[in-house]
């Protein structure tokens, strides 16, 4: 049984936070329009990522799909590490850990579906969204109350910041 105390202890150790994109930073719907696709990102989720940066937590995106829109959003948020088209999320996660030199125990991951399970089982702090499959929610240390693409990532960022007792400082810095 996952407890809040365990989740807080794990979140306290996070130095590197990785997010899946579709179903975490977006609502998971794919909007195909003539000439490409469309993705909708929530500004509060982005602000949560920026608050992590303010206290020195590095971030990355790990996605099974490829989209120039993801690269554009990452650039807006200052996320310099983006791994797309990753069919094997476990291998992609290991590649990211190696790239930043952080052990899995100090890394967090937020995912929403079965391809994310190997990473959820490997990382030090795992988070998910309320409509994820039961196995994913059970594997996560923290399940957001907010919906995917509607503040779930922001909620997880704030949980990490609260666990590290830096939420107030991060919020003040991003207002300036």
Buried (B, 14 or more C-beta within 10 A) or exposed (E): EBEEEEBBBBBBBBBBBBBBBBBBBBBBEEEEEEEEEEBEBBEBBBBBBBBBBBBEBBBBBBBBBEBEBBBEBBEEBEBEBBBBEBEEBBEBBBBBBEEBEBEBEBBBBBBBBEBBBBBBEBBBBBBBBEBBBEEBBBBBBBBBEBBBBBBBBBBBBBBBBBBBEBBEBBBEBEEE
